[in-house]
């Protein structure tokens, strides 16, 4: 879970950056409109989607012009259909138009992530597995994308390198063994989750003996995943990872693993088609 204050600070900073890159030293086209002209408008979606990013839209308009008033018809996590109104707005026409692209960029991108996540989550709803994101995020958008993942019914893995251990092949090689790596992790930060990436059932047994909290099954076959679940017997949580698609997702979930991590949740983003219309 992302700490609320950390997420708020990130939102303020990243929205400010998005406005700087779009507006620069001023929106010259908006100057065609009289400064005192007021307008109303609405934003609709042209396709089915799961919504994420309302607070980012609010922040865009707040930074551009606090006089703009937004009235939301949906909230984050809602599923919507084509031509559905997401929010209505009123305020200075110049401000509505200047903020339009940045606001829609945030909403279409984060809703795109939430929509993909909702689709994946639906496929495993009959199991007890949790779908996790990864650190494969667009640079600078880590927290926003991970927030959107939760709006779609999936879950966050590590937020970054600081909040949990994930001991991979190169860490193991540098430390000398799985046992040494896990022991050192427990010494450095007692109480922090320790996860070990394994590539075979033999490595799984080593990680179990070392006292890992979570064990990643990297590129395991379905048969070996089932063996891993039987071998582990609840002594650690198991995470399936590596090359999992929407076609293979359900069979993997049905092996009994606790988690499935999928990089595509945040790295293969297709924006939702949105439209803003002034009345």
Number of C-alpha atoms within 10 A of each C-alpha: 11 14 8 9 9 10 16 16 10 17 21 16 12 17 20 17 13 17 18 13 10 15 16 9 8 11 15 10 10 15 11 9 14 11 12 10 10 15 17 17 16 18 20 19 20 16 14 15 26 27 28 32 27 19 16 23 21 17 21 26 23 16 13 17 17 13 12 19 17 18 11 15 10 16 16 18 21 15 17 18 13 13 14 16 19 20 17 18 18 19 19 19 20 22 21 25 18 23 21 17 18 23 24 22 19 22 23 23 22 32 32 28 32 35 30 24 27 22 16 22 22 13 15 19 13 11 15 13 21 19 26 24 25 20 18 14 20 13 7 10 14 18 19 24 27 29 21 31 29 22 25 30 22 25 23 20 19 19 16 12 9 8 11 17 21 19 21 16 15 9 15 17 11 10 15 11 17 27 18 13 23 25 15 13 21 16 10 10 12 10 10 14 16 21 24 29 23 22 14 17 16 11 17 23 15 17 25 20 13 17 19 26 18 22 27 26 25 16 16 19 13 16 10 15 25 17 13 23 18 12 14 16 9 10 14 17 17 25 25 29 19 14 13 17 13 14 10 11 19 20 12 24 25 16 20 19 22 19 23 23 22 25 18 19 28 26 16 14 20 15 18 24 19 19 17 21 12 14 8
